[in-house]
Amino acid sequence: MRYPAIVEFGARRWQRWGWTLYPADLVALLIGAFIVAGLSIFVWRSGGNDVREYVFYARQFWVGPLAFQHLPIEYPPLALLIFSLALAPPLMDPGTTFTCWMILFVLATYSLTASLASRRQAWASMCYLLVGLAPMSLARFDIVPAFVTLAAYFAAQRQRYLLSYALLAIGMLLKIYPIFLVPLIMLTQWRAVSHPRSSSSTDGEPSRSSLAGRRALRDIALGFAVFESLLVVIFASATWLDPQRAFTSLLYAAGRPTQIESTWSLAIAGARLFGVPAPYLWSFGSNNWGGTLSYHLAHLAVPTMVVGVVGVYVWVWRCRPPLRAAFLVTLCVLVLTNAVFSPQYLIWLIPFVALTYGFDAGWMAVMLLTLADIFTYPFVHHVTNDLVNHFLLIVAARNLLLVALTIRVLWRIDGVRTVTPAQRSPADQALLES
């Protein structure tokens, strides 16, 4: 398969400390970044940007009346450091400064993927980001936990498991979702260390598999201890600074109603056709559904998410898919089963979509529908029902397509069915593990 022309252009590259960056790519990325940055700064100056909330939290913590005692309500403690980037250096307005920092994280994500995977996959991730999330990719901080999660994946892929656990802990302290990826690292580490196929036993001696299994359990326990230690240190520090807000990020989402963009919204929109009351409700900074049905579905979302994620773990244990696919499916389940589905959540998925599929028509369609969602969303609360209905159709199409693409990953990867290893040919198993 030939790469797109933009990937074939400029074969010269820079390499330093194991990182790869193509000068031609850097020029193209900077041009795209400054175009998107202009849009982000325009939104910032018009007053409709989450960066204002980030700046508020940063100023309250560093120079507010309760300095060093005011943590964010809905974000984990370490997110405050990312918010503080909007204030440093104090040479421009905070929106412009924050946008410049996010450009650096976008470039770091590209360079990490190009260095440790391929240039084609790196360009695929940038194209998905530009096509689907250009208006908000630099106006949210989600690219930071996405970058940290990607680094954790590459660390695990190279069997640097302690580093992977540490990075996932940092990711959870920025956004909650990386905690659901920890069991995937454990399963991968168990398979890599235990080597069950090399086991042999003699009378009076433990089998190789038994010794390897003990070593795997010891290494997994050590890695999880690293993960827990980082969480304990940061949350203990947060409790010392602000006891009332230290753990609010863990419970904040549980109190939110069903968002109008979530997968559960399809059930509520359908119920409205049969007369079930479900008014639009502006709360928690987003458009949500009101009414009893929305309340019950929001509470159903959490157990559904848990069941879905546990099901993914069982699939990973039985079928042994590539780690990139395991990360992708887990994140898809988290996004689809959550009662809240903000478009920027797709930033979490994009690196692993690029690693698993490269350029893919189905995922590009998801990004285009997301772009339509982003441009229509601001008018939902202020216009006629016709536009609201069109918006709901866009959201339903995007979410149903995302469900189908998740099922596709569960069924087939790289042209190989994701059945159990015993049902695969040696060639198919080698292809999946490549």
Secondary structure, DSSP 8 states (H G I E B T S, - for coil): ----HHHHS----EEETTEEE-HHHHHHHHHHHHHHHHHHHHHHHTT--THHHHHHHHHHHHTSTTTTS---SSS-TTHHHHHHGGGSSTTS-HHHHHHHHHHHHHHHHHHHHHHHT-HHHHHHHHHHHHHHHTTTTTSSSTHHHHHHHHHHHHHHHTT-HHHHHHHHHHHHTT-SGGGGGHHHHHHHHHHHHH-GGG---BTTB--HHHHHHHHHHHHHHHHHHHHHHHHHHHHHHHHHH-TTTTTHHHHHGGG---BTTSTTHHHHHHHHTTT----EEEETTEEEE-SHHHHHHHHHHHHHHHHHHHHHHHHHHHH---HHHHHHHHHHHHHHHSS---GGGHHHHHHHHHHHHSS-HHHHHHHHHHHHHHHHGGGTTTS-HHHHHHHHHHHHHHHHHHHHHHHHHHHEETTEE---GGGS-HHHHHHHH-
